[in-house]
Amino acid sequence: MFADFQYLIATYGQSFIAAYLVSLRIAVLGFVGGFLVSILLTVARVSPIPPLRGAVTVYVEVFRNMPVLCLLVFIVYALPDLGIVADYEPSAILALVLVSSSFACENLRTGINTIDAGQIQAARSLGLGFGQIVGSIVLPQALRAVVQPMVTLAISVVISSSVGSLVPIAHKELTGLVAEINNAEALGVTTFLVAALMYVFTGLLIAFLGRRLERRLAIWR
Amino acid sequence: MAMTPTEAALFETTGPRARRRILIGTVLSAAALAALVAWIVYRFYIKGQLASQYWYFFAQLNVWEFIGMGLLGTMRAALGAGAIALVVGLILMLGRTSKFKPVSWLATAFIEFFRGTPTLLFIYAMFLVPAQMGLKVSTYWMVVIPVSAYASAVLAEVYRAGAAAVPKGQKEAGVSLGLTDWQNFRYVVMPQMFRIVTPTLVTQLVVVVKDTSFGYVVTYPELMVNAKVLIANFSSLIPVYLVIALIYILVNLAISRFANWLSRRQDVKVMDISEALPRGVDA
């Protein structure tokens, strides 16, 4: 196994790093995009406008309950029938944005509910409007309350970026690369183990950074 | 979904001016949403996707039988993986909380490894590696083993959070009665732990159902694979995927509803795993 490992690093070391960076790129864009979209979704979800609230509820339930694989396959292979064509990597990112935004929206909603209703009543009696209350009282506190679940979400987006291996992305991401290497030559468990550890350590690193972030941002009540 | 007091406080008892604005917003957003739906239908129309050739086969009974078989395959894999995870998760949790350090380290390493590895990567490994070693693994196990490995790692943490949520006095009472560690866990902590975690265990089934869609990679006959076959037969992509996606959504919604019902009935919250037990922090 050690000989395999040496051979693997010598032959594919470069490709591993490149593929890892592609995975990270897909995951970062998927998570950041999803996070930003979720803020808009959450504002719409707590707005006094019933059609918006309803639309967001449908959005969240659809993308939360659908496998990412199903969504990606739909975007890549079915949407062209409607004349909507995107390249493979943007498609993978889009799938992750849709899914992560629905989960992030759920997180934010939980965060909003940690805020005491009295704060909002106080703000309203001071004459603040909906936008002001959401922008300066509700969202800042809700965001600080959901660091931990958002970090967990970020880790699962990194893991989910592996669905990119299902479509022929020009520059292979990590899971796709490993599958390709193993199709070409039988390196057994080693390739998978190396890739798995790269994912695991990325997750642990994000968790570590997340804990530091939380210590800075958390509101202790 | 019912509004919480915080959400309600945002706009309850509005004045005449706010009511007028809400009305305008309602009309405008309803119009925008209607326009969106109209645009989607229009796209279907101009691309000929509404033509009966793409939809007629849904009137055939055997098509639904075939979809039903796919759903059965998904269920078989999900329930198999779920059952394994219930047991293995408990073992991993016992290992992690063991007082014998090497066991605890080993279990922790297992949990962090399987929780941090993409199920899909593991499925590719199950697909390619045993074959290279001359072993034959059925597609069912190619799906079930990786899916249950991830679920076991997560459930181990759920159990641990559940055990930590059992009131301390209960364990102390057990100790003062002279129960051994094992007896204390078996007769005092475990029954209460299961009550606390049941709704959370059910919500995790949603993840398991979704993960079985990776059966697509190894052509284990579940919903996604059967969808592919239908598409090949009727060259109708969009309608088939829409129906399959809807089935996933309905199944998972039903599971979530059931979990919520359990949670109300047993008066325990569905745990947010990340909140209950952040990674690497010992409870």
Boltz contact constraints between the chains, C-beta under 6 A:
constraints:
  - contact:
      token1: [A, 46]
      token2: [B, 7]
      max_distance: 6.0
  - contact:
      token1: [A, 46]
      token2: [B, 10]
      max_distance: 6.0
  - contact:
      token1: [A, 48]
      token2: [B, 11]
      max_distance: 6.0
  - contact:
      token1: [A, 48]
      token2: [B, 22]
      max_distance: 6.0
  - contact:
      token1: [A, 49]
      token2: [B, 25]
      max_distance: 6.0
  - contact:
      token1: [A, 49]
      token2: [B, 26]
      max_distance: 6.0
  - contact:
      token1: [A, 49]
      token2: [B, 29]
      max_distance: 6.0
  - contact:
      token1: [A, 51]
      token2: [B, 29]
      max_distance: 6.0
  - contact:
      token1: [A, 51]
      token2: [B, 30]
      max_distance: 6.0
  - contact:
      token1: [A, 51]
      token2: [B, 33]
      max_distance: 6.0
  - contact:
      token1: [A, 52]
      token2: [B, 29]
      max_distance: 6.0
  - contact:
      token1: [A, 55]
      token2: [B, 33]
      max_distance: 6.0
  - contact:
      token1: [A, 62]
      token2: [B, 249]
      max_distance: 6.0
  - contact:
      token1: [A, 65]
      token2: [B, 249]
      max_distance: 6.0
  - contact:
      token1: [A, 65]
      token2: [B, 252]
      max_distance: 6.0
  - contact:
      token1: [A, 65]
      token2: [B, 253]
      max_distance: 6.0
  - contact:
      token1: [A, 66]
      token2: [B, 245]
      max_distance: 6.0
  - contact:
      token1: [A, 66]
      token2: [B, 248]
      max_distance: 6.0
  - contact:
      token1: [A, 66]
      token2: [B, 249]
      max_distance: 6.0
  - contact:
      token1: [A, 67]
      token2: [B, 210]
      max_distance: 6.0
  - contact:
      token1: [A, 67]
      token2: [B, 213]
      max_distance: 6.0
  - contact:
      token1: [A, 69]
      token2: [B, 213]
      max_distance: 6.0
  - contact:
      token1: [A, 70]
      token2: [B, 213]
      max_distance: 6.0
  - contact:
      token1: [A, 70]
      token2: [B, 245]
      max_distance: 6.0
  - contact:
      token1: [A, 74]
      token2: [B, 241]
      max_distance: 6.0
  - contact:
      token1: [A, 78]
      token2: [B, 237]
      max_distance: 6.0
  - contact:
      token1: [A, 78]
      token2: [B, 238]
      max_distance: 6.0
  - contact:
      token1: [A, 78]
      token2: [B, 241]
      max_distance: 6.0
  - contact:
      token1: [A, 81]
      token2: [B, 237]
      max_distance: 6.0
  - contact:
      token1: [A, 81]
      token2: [B, 238]
      max_distance: 6.0
  - contact:
      token1: [A, 82]
      token2: [B, 43]
      max_distance: 6.0
  - contact:
      token1: [A, 82]
      token2: [B, 47]
      max_distance: 6.0
  - contact:
      token1: [A, 83]
      token2: [B, 47]
      max_distance: 6.0
  - contact:
      token1: [A, 112]
      token2: [B, 6]
      max_distance: 6.0
  - contact:
      token1: [A, 113]
      token2: [B, 4]
      max_distance: 6.0
  - contact:
      token1: [A, 113]
      token2: [B, 6]
      max_distance: 6.0
  - contact:
      token1: [A, 115]
      token2: [B, 6]
      max_distance: 6.0
  - contact:
      token1: [A, 117]
      token2: [B, 5]
      max_distance: 6.0
  - contact:
      token1: [A, 117]
      token2: [B, 6]
      max_distance: 6.0
  - contact:
      token1: [A, 117]
      token2: [B, 9]
      max_distance: 6.0
  - contact:
      token1: [A, 120]
      token2: [B, 9]
      max_distance: 6.0
  - contact:
      token1: [A, 120]
      token2: [B, 10]
      max_distance: 6.0
  - contact:
      token1: [A, 121]
      token2: [B, 9]
      max_distance: 6.0
  - contact:
      token1: [A, 148]
      token2: [B, 274]
      max_distance: 6.0
  - contact:
      token1: [A, 148]
      token2: [B, 275]
      max_distance: 6.0
  - contact:
      token1: [A, 148]
      token2: [B, 278]
      max_distance: 6.0
  - contact:
      token1: [A, 149]
      token2: [B, 272]
      max_distance: 6.0
  - contact:
      token1: [A, 149]
      token2: [B, 274]
      max_distance: 6.0
  - contact:
      token1: [A, 152]
      token2: [B, 274]
      max_distance: 6.0
  - contact:
      token1: [A, 159]
      token2: [B, 118]
      max_distance: 6.0
  - contact:
      token1: [A, 162]
      token2: [B, 118]
      max_distance: 6.0
  - contact:
      token1: [A, 162]
      token2: [B, 120]
      max_distance: 6.0
  - contact:
      token1: [A, 162]
      token2: [B, 121]
      max_distance: 6.0
  - contact:
      token1: [A, 175]
      token2: [B, 118]
      max_distance: 6.0
  - contact:
      token1: [A, 175]
      token2: [B, 120]
      max_distance: 6.0
  - contact:
      token1: [A, 175]
      token2: [B, 121]
      max_distance: 6.0
  - contact:
      token1: [A, 179]
      token2: [B, 124]
      max_distance: 6.0
  - contact:
      token1: [A, 182]
      token2: [B, 128]
      max_distance: 6.0
  - contact:
      token1: [A, 186]
      token2: [B, 132]
      max_distance: 6.0
  - contact:
      token1: [A, 188]
      token2: [B, 129]
      max_distance: 6.0
  - contact:
      token1: [A, 188]
      token2: [B, 132]
      max_distance: 6.0
  - contact:
      token1: [A, 189]
      token2: [B, 129]
      max_distance: 6.0
  - contact:
      token1: [A, 192]
      token2: [B, 125]
      max_distance: 6.0
  - contact:
      token1: [A, 196]
      token2: [B, 117]
      max_distance: 6.0
  - contact:
      token1: [A, 199]
      token2: [B, 116]
      max_distance: 6.0
  - contact:
      token1: [A, 199]
      token2: [B, 117]
      max_distance: 6.0
  - contact:
      token1: [A, 200]
      token2: [B, 113]
      max_distance: 6.0
  - contact:
      token1: [A, 200]
      token2: [B, 116]
      max_distance: 6.0
  - contact:
      token1: [A, 203]
      token2: [B, 116]
      max_distance: 6.0
  - contact:
      token1: [A, 207]
      token2: [B, 279]
      max_distance: 6.0
